[in-house]
């Protein structure tokens, strides 16, 4: 097949690209953001009419942590809505019948029962700190569902838990919690600091999935025959959770990162800073029944991510 991977330079898109290249079975199409602005409707239309791929993997998105979501809400909702609308509609207009969209666990309500099942979608109020981003990703799911219902397409969505791994964003302000901790503990270890202060109480629980596991799960879901997939996703029609099925406290996460990076100083938690949602664990029973499970243990995955980070920036000052 001719497969277009949107967002191939991102952490997840890059992992999916590597996995598909390793298979060596398909013609892969990619474009950088400089080559194709996915928020530009005319440009996306021209691209699809020219390339006419058989399948699309939509991994392109504007993403960031709590600080970034709070600081740039307009950019997060606008850019993600435009990317989804343009890619999904122009894929349909070009005759693409198979598409896989990557979403986020933040689509679920702040007080959703734990673990969060697919049918928790739209049953309550979203977490305020990332509501604009979450609304955009929910819109992406509903776009896929609507095109499936009206046009008979096979557009699916996978909702990953917190992802990490090679290619992550280690920016000091705009990164997610795990790469932010890796960067800070590495710097502290290198400088011989006596203390690292972590935002929040350390009590919230988070689930993490290595990006290579996410790539494997994405291709697994994309490769399922339609009858098998829809038998598990009805009545949602398009989305399914992807996660490890286990979670840890932020304190446990920080202690693991400290071990991996060699930091031996004191760990302090600043409870005056926001915790966000206290627990976010995905119910992955549907994906498990379909036959897929995560394989990379958290500490092993963090150690590999740290090794990759050091190859990118031995001084520990990388901020992309």
One Martini backbone bead per residue (centre of mass of N, CA, C, O) as a GRO file, in nm:
protein
  320
    1UNK     BB    1   0.101   0.034   0.012
    2UNK     BB    2   0.009   0.374   0.026
    3UNK     BB    3   0.154   0.570   0.294
    4UNK     BB    4   0.053   0.838   0.498
    5UNK     BB    5   0.259   1.029   0.728
    6UNK     BB    6   0.151   1.240   0.967
    7UNK     BB    7   0.414   1.339   1.164
    8UNK     BB    8   0.716   1.199   1.126
    9UNK     BB    9   0.884   1.403   1.334
   10UNK     BB   10   0.759   1.293   1.558
   11UNK     BB   11   0.752   1.067   1.799
   12UNK     BB   12   0.525   0.882   1.683
   13UNK     BB   13   0.565   0.906   1.378
   14UNK     BB   14   0.859   0.803   1.387
   15UNK     BB   15   0.792   0.520   1.500
   16UNK     BB   16   0.606   0.435   1.268
   17UNK     BB   17   0.810   0.468   1.042
   18UNK     BB   18   1.015   0.261   1.148
   19UNK     BB   19   0.820   0.018   1.146
   20UNK     BB   20   0.754   0.029   0.841
   21UNK     BB   21   1.043   0.010   0.735
   22UNK     BB   22   1.097  -0.272   0.862
   23UNK     BB   23   0.888  -0.418   0.682
   24UNK     BB   24   0.908  -0.338   0.365
   25UNK     BB   25   0.589  -0.319   0.215
   26UNK     BB   26   0.576  -0.002   0.160
   27UNK     BB   27   0.473   0.310   0.049
   28UNK     BB   28   0.615   0.607   0.175
   29UNK     BB   29   0.469   0.918   0.290
   30UNK     BB   30   0.619   1.246   0.332
   31UNK     BB   31   0.601   1.564   0.529
   32UNK     BB   32   0.692   1.852   0.617
   33UNK     BB   33   0.589   2.153   0.741
   34UNK     BB   34   0.737   2.310   0.511
   35UNK     BB   35   0.599   2.140   0.274
   36UNK     BB   36   0.327   2.097   0.472
   37UNK     BB   37   0.043   2.272   0.572
   38UNK     BB   38  -0.217   2.138   0.761
   39UNK     BB   39  -0.378   2.429   0.793
   40UNK     BB   40  -0.391   2.422   0.473
   41UNK     BB   41  -0.637   2.344   0.268
   42UNK     BB   42  -0.520   2.373  -0.021
   43UNK     BB   43  -0.259   2.212   0.026
   44UNK     BB   44  -0.395   1.945   0.113
   45UNK     BB   45  -0.559   1.901  -0.138
   46UNK     BB   46  -0.323   1.888  -0.341
   47UNK     BB   47  -0.177   1.652  -0.214
   48UNK     BB   48  -0.403   1.433  -0.237
   49UNK     BB   49  -0.452   1.460  -0.545
   50UNK     BB   50  -0.159   1.369  -0.613
   51UNK     BB   51  -0.096   1.109  -0.425
   52UNK     BB   52  -0.313   0.906  -0.341
   53UNK     BB   53  -0.349   0.732  -0.096
   54UNK     BB   54  -0.454   0.439   0.076
   55UNK     BB   55  -0.329   0.549   0.352
   56UNK     BB   56  -0.370   0.704   0.685
   57UNK     BB   57  -0.150   0.860   0.934
   58UNK     BB   58  -0.250   1.065   1.214
   59UNK     BB   59   0.025   1.228   1.401
   60UNK     BB   60  -0.047   1.518   1.384
   61UNK     BB   61   0.036   1.779   1.631
   62UNK     BB   62  -0.031   1.992   1.898
   63UNK     BB   63   0.187   1.972   2.180
   64UNK     BB   64   0.176   1.957   2.554
   65UNK     BB   65   0.178   2.069   2.857
   66UNK     BB   66   0.039   2.249   3.100
   67UNK     BB   67   0.178   2.517   3.032
   68UNK     BB   68   0.112   2.521   2.729
   69UNK     BB   69  -0.199   2.496   2.753
   70UNK     BB   70  -0.231   2.760   2.925
   71UNK     BB   71  -0.073   2.963   2.720
   72UNK     BB   72  -0.200   2.816   2.422
   73UNK     BB   73  -0.517   2.759   2.359
   74UNK     BB   74  -0.570   2.864   2.071
   75UNK     BB   75  -0.356   2.694   1.924
   76UNK     BB   76  -0.455   2.412   2.013
   77UNK     BB   77  -0.741   2.425   1.885
   78UNK     BB   78  -0.687   2.527   1.599
   79UNK     BB   79  -0.462   2.341   1.484
   80UNK     BB   80  -0.604   2.067   1.542
   81UNK     BB   81  -0.862   2.117   1.385
   82UNK     BB   82  -0.733   2.174   1.108
   83UNK     BB   83  -0.581   1.914   1.069
   84UNK     BB   84  -0.823   1.720   1.087
   85UNK     BB   85  -1.010   1.841   0.875
   86UNK     BB   86  -0.817   1.835   0.634
   87UNK     BB   87  -0.722   1.539   0.631
   88UNK     BB   88  -0.991   1.386   0.645
   89UNK     BB   89  -1.141   1.519   0.408
   90UNK     BB   90  -0.916   1.491   0.184
   91UNK     BB   91  -0.905   1.190   0.198
   92UNK     BB   92  -1.192   1.139   0.110
   93UNK     BB   93  -1.178   1.307  -0.162
   94UNK     BB   94  -0.933   1.095  -0.259
   95UNK     BB   95  -1.036   0.790  -0.167
   96UNK     BB   96  -0.980   0.731   0.130
   97UNK     BB   97  -1.068   0.447   0.345
   98UNK     BB   98  -0.798   0.450   0.530
   99UNK     BB   99  -0.770   0.557   0.880
  100UNK     BB  100  -0.539   0.683   1.140
  101UNK     BB  101  -0.594   0.829   1.457
  102UNK     BB  102  -0.432   1.030   1.699
  103UNK     BB  103  -0.474   1.089   2.035
  104UNK     BB  104  -0.607   1.123   2.379
  105UNK     BB  105  -0.677   1.088   2.723
  106UNK     BB  106  -0.804   1.391   2.757
  107UNK     BB  107  -1.101   1.325   2.651
  108UNK     BB  108  -1.167   1.264   2.935
  109UNK     BB  109  -1.305   1.310   3.213
  110UNK     BB  110  -1.198   1.418   3.515
  111UNK     BB  111  -1.426   1.206   3.666
  112UNK     BB  112  -1.360   0.945   3.557
  113UNK     BB  113  -1.367   0.634   3.576
  114UNK     BB  114  -1.151   0.387   3.711
  115UNK     BB  115  -1.077   0.298   3.444
  116UNK     BB  116  -1.085   0.438   3.124
  117UNK     BB  117  -1.337   0.413   2.908
  118UNK     BB  118  -1.468   0.470   2.600
  119UNK     BB  119  -1.769   0.539   2.724
  120UNK     BB  120  -1.672   0.817   2.875
  121UNK     BB  121  -1.734   0.986   2.654
  122UNK     BB  122  -1.918   1.269   2.723
  123UNK     BB  123  -1.986   1.242   3.065
  124UNK     BB  124  -1.811   1.515   3.127
  125UNK     BB  125  -1.584   1.718   3.259
  126UNK     BB  126  -1.303   1.867   3.181
  127UNK     BB  127  -0.987   1.946   3.205
  128UNK     BB  128  -0.895   2.276   3.217
  129UNK     BB  129  -0.584   2.276   3.120
  130UNK     BB  130  -0.683   2.089   2.833
  131UNK     BB  131  -0.955   2.151   2.683
  132UNK     BB  132  -0.888   2.251   2.393
  133UNK     BB  133  -0.738   1.994   2.307
  134UNK     BB  134  -0.961   1.788   2.373
  135UNK     BB  135  -1.176   1.898   2.181
  136UNK     BB  136  -1.016   1.847   1.925
  137UNK     BB  137  -0.990   1.534   1.963
  138UNK     BB  138  -1.291   1.478   1.968
  139UNK     BB  139  -1.347   1.584   1.686
  140UNK     BB  140  -1.179   1.366   1.544
  141UNK     BB  141  -1.354   1.128   1.624
  142UNK     BB  142  -1.623   1.243   1.500
  143UNK     BB  143  -1.524   1.253   1.216
  144UNK     BB  144  -1.477   0.954   1.178
  145UNK     BB  145  -1.762   0.860   1.249
  146UNK     BB  146  -1.915   1.032   1.034
  147UNK     BB  147  -1.776   0.917   0.780
  148UNK     BB  148  -1.857   0.628   0.831
  149UNK     BB  149  -2.167   0.669   0.832
  150UNK     BB  150  -2.196   0.831   0.552
  151UNK     BB  151  -1.941   0.684   0.361
  152UNK     BB  152  -1.796   0.403   0.460
  153UNK     BB  153  -1.553   0.432   0.609
  154UNK     BB  154  -1.217   0.344   0.772
  155UNK     BB  155  -1.202   0.529   1.058
  156UNK     BB  156  -0.958   0.545   1.313
  157UNK     BB  157  -0.898   0.559   1.678
  158UNK     BB  158  -0.625   0.629   1.901
  159UNK     BB  159  -0.587   0.631   2.270
  160UNK     BB  160  -0.334   0.743   2.438
  161UNK     BB  161  -0.136   0.761   2.671
  162UNK     BB  162   0.140   0.845   2.812
  163UNK     BB  163   0.419   0.941   2.629
  164UNK     BB  164   0.750   0.800   2.548
  165UNK     BB  165   1.080   0.874   2.411
  166UNK     BB  166   1.220   0.893   2.134
  167UNK     BB  167   1.163   1.236   2.039
  168UNK     BB  168   1.112   1.400   2.262
  169UNK     BB  169   1.022   1.681   2.462
  170UNK     BB  170   1.274   1.891   2.652
  171UNK     BB  171   1.149   2.140   2.728
  172UNK     BB  172   1.144   2.344   3.013
  173UNK     BB  173   0.815   2.429   2.958
  174UNK     BB  174   0.667   2.230   2.710
  175UNK     BB  175   0.676   1.966   2.854
  176UNK     BB  176   0.635   1.677   2.981
  177UNK     BB  177   0.692   1.513   3.269
  178UNK     BB  178   0.914   1.307   3.192
  179UNK     BB  179   1.118   1.481   3.026
  180UNK     BB  180   1.143   1.695   3.247
  181UNK     BB  181   1.271   1.507   3.458
  182UNK     BB  182   1.515   1.415   3.300
  183UNK     BB  183   1.644   1.690   3.263
  184UNK     BB  184   1.659   1.781   3.566
  185UNK     BB  185   1.815   1.534   3.683
  186UNK     BB  186   2.057   1.553   3.503
  187UNK     BB  187   2.150   1.834   3.583
  188UNK     BB  188   2.174   1.777   3.884
  189UNK     BB  189   2.386   1.552   3.859
  190UNK     BB  190   2.603   1.721   3.705
  191UNK     BB  191   2.600   1.961   3.941
  192UNK     BB  192   2.552   1.844   4.237
  193UNK     BB  193   2.282   1.862   4.352
  194UNK     BB  194   2.078   1.844   4.650
  195UNK     BB  195   1.808   1.937   4.485
  196UNK     BB  196   1.468   1.850   4.376
  197UNK     BB  197   1.186   2.018   4.244
  198UNK     BB  198   0.846   1.915   4.233
  199UNK     BB  199   0.554   1.940   4.108
  200UNK     BB  200   0.352   1.894   4.353
  201UNK     BB  201   0.268   1.615   4.565
  202UNK     BB  202   0.306   1.314   4.411
  203UNK     BB  203   0.010   1.160   4.401
  204UNK     BB  204  -0.043   1.136   4.130
  205UNK     BB  205  -0.154   0.922   3.865
  206UNK     BB  206   0.035   0.753   3.598
  207UNK     BB  207   0.049   0.655   3.264
  208UNK     BB  208   0.289   0.468   3.058
  209UNK     BB  209   0.414   0.473   2.708
  210UNK     BB  210   0.598   0.355   2.476
  211UNK     BB  211   0.641   0.450   2.150
  212UNK     BB  212   0.691   0.162   2.034
  213UNK     BB  213   0.427   0.049   2.141
  214UNK     BB  214   0.244   0.248   1.994
  215UNK     BB  215   0.324   0.169   1.710
  216UNK     BB  216   0.239  -0.126   1.732
  217UNK     BB  217  -0.059  -0.070   1.801
  218UNK     BB  218  -0.134   0.096   1.552
  219UNK     BB  219  -0.073  -0.130   1.341
  220UNK     BB  220  -0.261  -0.335   1.461
  221UNK     BB  221  -0.525  -0.176   1.429
  222UNK     BB  222  -0.496  -0.113   1.122
  223UNK     BB  223  -0.483  -0.440   1.051
  224UNK     BB  224  -0.759  -0.492   1.115
  225UNK     BB  225  -1.038  -0.614   1.052
  226UNK     BB  226  -1.339  -0.467   1.050
  227UNK     BB  227  -1.514  -0.671   1.204
  228UNK     BB  228  -1.329  -0.702   1.451
  229UNK     BB  229  -1.315  -0.407   1.536
  230UNK     BB  230  -1.631  -0.340   1.554
  231UNK     BB  231  -1.697  -0.556   1.772
  232UNK     BB  232  -1.536  -0.378   1.997
  233UNK     BB  233  -1.637  -0.060   1.932
  234UNK     BB  234  -1.909  -0.087   1.982
  235UNK     BB  235  -2.074   0.221   1.934
  236UNK     BB  236  -1.818   0.410   1.853
  237UNK     BB  237  -1.660   0.306   1.564
  238UNK     BB  238  -1.334   0.443   1.619
  239UNK     BB  239  -1.232   0.404   1.929
  240UNK     BB  240  -0.919   0.320   2.115
  241UNK     BB  241  -0.731   0.212   2.367
  242UNK     BB  242  -0.382   0.293   2.475
  243UNK     BB  243  -0.182   0.089   2.703
  244UNK     BB  244  -0.043  -0.069   2.992
  245UNK     BB  245  -0.247  -0.088   3.264
  246UNK     BB  246  -0.049   0.094   3.439
  247UNK     BB  247   0.050   0.280   3.741
  248UNK     BB  248   0.201   0.582   3.886
  249UNK     BB  249   0.341   0.791   4.078
  250UNK     BB  250   0.515   1.078   4.070
  251UNK     BB  251   0.712   0.987   4.282
  252UNK     BB  252   0.795   0.719   4.149
  253UNK     BB  253   0.890   0.849   3.890
  254UNK     BB  254   1.111   1.031   4.011
  255UNK     BB  255   1.274   0.800   4.140
  256UNK     BB  256   1.340   0.659   3.875
  257UNK     BB  257   1.487   0.894   3.736
  258UNK     BB  258   1.705   0.922   3.948
  259UNK     BB  259   1.833   0.647   3.904
  260UNK     BB  260   1.895   0.670   3.598
  261UNK     BB  261   2.066   0.957   3.634
  262UNK     BB  262   2.221   0.962   3.928
  263UNK     BB  263   2.053   1.091   4.151
  264UNK     BB  264   2.130   1.162   4.522
  265UNK     BB  265   1.946   1.359   4.627
  266UNK     BB  266   1.685   1.559   4.711
  267UNK     BB  267   1.324   1.520   4.725
  268UNK     BB  268   1.080   1.773   4.632
  269UNK     BB  269   0.742   1.888   4.695
  270UNK     BB  270   0.518   2.133   4.541
  271UNK     BB  271   0.194   2.186   4.660
  272UNK     BB  272   0.132   2.474   4.516
  273UNK     BB  273   0.119   2.315   4.272
  274UNK     BB  274  -0.033   2.164   4.025
  275UNK     BB  275  -0.173   1.832   3.964
  276UNK     BB  276  -0.428   1.776   3.846
  277UNK     BB  277  -0.520   1.489   3.778
  278UNK     BB  278  -0.510   1.219   3.998
  279UNK     BB  279  -0.620   1.011   3.766
  280UNK     BB  280  -0.488   0.819   3.460
  281UNK     BB  281  -0.646   0.530   3.352
  282UNK     BB  282  -0.659   0.287   3.116
  283UNK     BB  283  -0.887   0.093   2.944
  284UNK     BB  284  -0.749  -0.210   2.771
  285UNK     BB  285  -0.948  -0.453   2.715
  286UNK     BB  286  -1.007  -0.438   2.415
  287UNK     BB  287  -0.715  -0.469   2.311
  288UNK     BB  288  -0.660  -0.733   2.456
  289UNK     BB  289  -0.882  -0.900   2.311
  290UNK     BB  290  -0.745  -0.849   2.024
  291UNK     BB  291  -0.406  -0.906   2.105
  292UNK     BB  292  -0.274  -0.657   2.277
  293UNK     BB  293   0.049  -0.571   2.439
  294UNK     BB  294   0.265  -0.442   2.632
  295UNK     BB  295   0.653  -0.473   2.660
  296UNK     BB  296   0.772  -0.207   2.808
  297UNK     BB  297   0.918  -0.126   3.075
  298UNK     BB  298   0.953   0.163   3.239
  299UNK     BB  299   1.255   0.167   3.328
  300UNK     BB  300   1.364   0.072   3.059
  301UNK     BB  301   1.245   0.306   2.891
  302UNK     BB  302   1.385   0.538   3.043
  303UNK     BB  303   1.675   0.448   2.991
  304UNK     BB  304   1.657   0.468   2.681
  305UNK     BB  305   1.576   0.767   2.672
  306UNK     BB  306   1.829   0.875   2.814
  307UNK     BB  307   2.032   0.776   2.607
  308UNK     BB  308   1.918   0.941   2.376
  309UNK     BB  309   1.948   1.221   2.504
  310UNK     BB  310   2.261   1.210   2.522
  311UNK     BB  311   2.303   1.197   2.208
  312UNK     BB  312   2.173   1.487   2.162
  313UNK     BB  313   2.275   1.609   2.474
  314UNK     BB  314   2.535   1.596   2.685
  315UNK     BB  315   2.468   1.876   2.849
  316UNK     BB  316   2.145   1.902   2.897
  317UNK     BB  317   2.034   2.169   2.692
  318UNK     BB  318   1.792   2.076   2.543
  319UNK     BB  319   1.557   2.287   2.328
  320UNK     BB  320   1.297   2.232   2.090
   0.00000   0.00000   0.00000
